[in-house]
Amino acid sequence: MSTQPELTGDRITRDIAEILDLDPSTVEPDTPLTELGLDSLRAVTLVENWRADGVNVDFQELMALPTLNGWITALTR
């Protein structure tokens, strides 16, 4: 996946925390996102928001990555 420079690890963390109604500091990098409440509907919303910003995001690839660290690695490479 290629990304725009504005999609950073901090933004990914903030966006995930916001959609889950959590404080970004409570989103541990290695905790499975599903344990924090991320479901497919919320994941689709995140992907669509990032695509609207011009980021090439593969939904299936993200769903195969269970943690914030996995998402950051995939989206910022």
HELIX and SHEET records of a PDB file:
HELIX    1   1 GLY A    9  ILE A   19  1                                  11    
HELIX    2   2 PRO A   24  THR A   26  5                                   3    
HELIX    3   3 LEU A   33  LEU A   36  5                                   4    
HELIX    4   4 SER A   40  ALA A   52  1                                  13    
HELIX    5   5 PHE A   59  MET A   63  1                                   5    
HELIX    6   6 LEU A   68  LEU A   75  1                                   8    
END                                                                             
